[in-house]
Amino acid sequence: MSIFVFALRLVLALCSGAAIGIERQWRQKSAGLRTNTLVSLGSAAYVLLSIHISGDAPGRVASYIISGIGFLGAGVIMKDGLNVQGLNTAATIWCSAAVGSLIGFGLIGEAVITASLVVLTHLILRPLGIKLSKITFFEKSETVQSEYLINIQCREKIENHLRILLMQYLGNDDKLMLRALTSSEAENPSVALIVAEIITVGKQDYLIEKMVSRLTIEQDVLKVSWEVIGHQTEL
């Protein structure tokens, strides 16, 4: 392979990774322009190296790229309150590696198609996904509102942190609505009591238990409990 072909493929990998990264940078994601560009560029470079080695090296290197990129993708997946963020960004890094690998093997057309589809997925399917997530299935059958009471006993120093976690969780689900959120001191001044009254569309024991289970693993949380305090039929 001539140095010209080597350089040309690396430049194409750089441009393709940058095309994907621009959209990620625009969305202010943790892995943006430079990350996706370097992933695509590096994948292409390793594939080109394997081609130079020849033998069964190309197949082995390609498989190592697929598995190895998973560790990089895991680095952008993080806990944000009660939610897990970064899954789409990690998947995008994986796709950038695929684009770079295709270019490294000389499959330029296939790489362009893949990069274009990745960008279109974010531009078109993202707003579609947001709209779909707001659809309440069986909306007509869910005519009962349930009321839940959550009691949290924690160290006073993390009281504000837990209140923020509750607000984040409730704000991400249309079926949960906060009715009241109060705090008070326990007999021990260093302990705070947080009480949240939540109204849900239909019976949502699973969502409440999921939220409570998540809160129990927070450091300095002493006790968390929940109970159903009533049902109300919508007119």
N, C-alpha and C positions, 0 to 999 in steps of 0.2 A: 504494500500500500504506500503510495507516494505521500510526501509531507503535505502536498496541496489538498489531497482528499482528506487526510487527517484533520487539517485545519478547517476545511470547509464543513465537515460534519460537526466539529466542535462549535463552530459559529452558529450553525443551524440549531444545534441543541441549546445553545445559549439563548437564541432568539425565541425558540419555542417555549423554553422554561420561563423566559421573561414575559411572554404573552399570557401565560397562566398566572404568573406572579403579580402582574399589574392589577388584575381583578381582585386578588387577595389583599394587595396593599391598599386598594381603594376601599375595601371593606374593613380596613384596619385590623386584619387578622394577625395572630402571633407569628405565623410563617407567611411572609409576603413576597415581595419582588426578589430580593436577593436569595432567600432560602430556596424557592422553587427554581430559580435560575441555576443555582449551584447544584441542586439535586439532579436536574436534567443534564447539566454539563458534566458532573462527576460520573453519572451513569454511562453517558456516552464515552467518556475517557476510559473507563474500565472495560467496556465492551470492545473498544478499539484495541486496547492492550491485549485482551484475550484473543482477538483475531490475529494479532501479531505473534502471539505464542503458538497459536494453531492447535491442532489435535482436538481434544475434547474440552479445552479451556473455555471456549465461548459459552457452551451449555452450562458449565459449572459456575462461571462468573455470573451469568444471567440469573441463575438460581440463588446465588449469594446476594445479589442486588435485591431480589424480591424479598428475601428473608431479612437482610440487613436493614433495609429501609424501614422495616417495622419498628426498629428501636428508635429511629429518628422520629417517626410518626408518634410513637408513645410519648416522646418528650413534649409534644404540643398539646397532649390531652391532659386536662387539669380539672380540678374541682373548683367550681365557682359557686359558692354558697351551697345550695341543695342540688345543684345541677352539675352535669359533666359537660364541659365545653371543649371544643377542639377536634371533634370527630371528623367534621367535614374538612378541616384543614389538614388533618393527618391523611385522609383519603386523597386529598389533592396532591400532597407530597408523593404519595404512592403512584399516582397517575403521572406526575412529572418525571419520576424515575422511569416509568414505562416509555414515555415519550423520548427521553434521552437514550434509552436502550435501543429503541426502534431506529433512531437516527444512527447510532453507533453501528448497527448491523446493515446500514444502507437503505433501510426501508423508509425513505423520506416521505413519500406520499401517505403511507400509513401513519407516520408520526404526525404529519400536519392534520390529518383527519382526527386523530386522537386528541391532539391539543385543542382543536376547534370545538370538539364535542365537550371537553372538560370545561372550557370557558362558557359555552352555551348552557351547560348544565347549571352553572352558578347564576348566569344572567336570567335564564328563563324558568328553571325549576324552583329556584329560591322563592320568588314571589308566589308561584303556584303552591308550593309547600306551605307557605304562611297562610294562604287562604284556606287550604284544606284543613290545616290544624285548627282553624276557628270554627269549623263545621261541627255542630253537635249532633251526632247520630241519634236516631230514635228520639228526636227532640220533642215530638208530640206525645210520646208515651211517658216522658219524665216530667210528671206534673206534681211531684212531691218534693218539697224542700226539706232537707234534714239539717238539724242544728247540732253542732258538736262543741264540746268544751275541752280545751287542752290546758293542762296545768304543768308548768315547768318550774322546777326548783334548781337553782344554780348559784354559783358564786357571783357576788355582786359585780365583779370586774368584767364578766362576759355578758352582762344583761343586755347592753346595747347591741352586741354582736348577735345574740340570739334573736332579738327583735328584728334585726335586719334580715337574718336568714328566713324568718317566718314571712316577712313581706316579700322577699324574693320568690319563695316557693309559691305563695298564693298568687302573686302577679303573673306567674307562668302557666296558670291553669284556669280556664274560663269557668270550670265547674265549681271552683272554690271562691268564696267571697268572705272577706274579713268583716265581722260585725262589730267587734270590740277587742281592744288589746290593752290590758292594764298591767301595771307592775306595783308591787308592794314589798315591804321588808318583812322578813320572818323574825322570829324571836332572836335569832342570831343576826347581828347587824351585817355580817359579811355574806349573808345568804339573801338572795332575792327571789321573789315569787312572780312568775309571769303567767297571766291567764289570758287565753285567746278564745273568743267566741267566733265560730266559723259556720257559715251557711253554705250548703252544697246543693247542687242540682241532682236530685235523686239520692240514693244511698251510696255513699262514697267511703265506706269503711276501709277499703284497700288503700285509697289515697291518703287518708288520715293516718293509718298505721305506717305507711311508707314514710310520711313526713316525720312522724314521731320517732320511728326507728333511726332515721337519719340524725335527729337531734340528740339522741341518747349517746352517740359516739363522740360528741363534742367534748373536749376537755373541760373539766370543772362543771359539767352538768350532773347534778346529784340525783334528780328524779324527774321522770316525764310520764304523764298519764293522760288518757283521753276517755271521753264518754259521750254517748248520745244523749242530748237533753230534750229532744223534741222533734216532731215531724209536723209539717204544715202543707196542706194541699193547696196548690195554686188555682186561682179561679180562671 
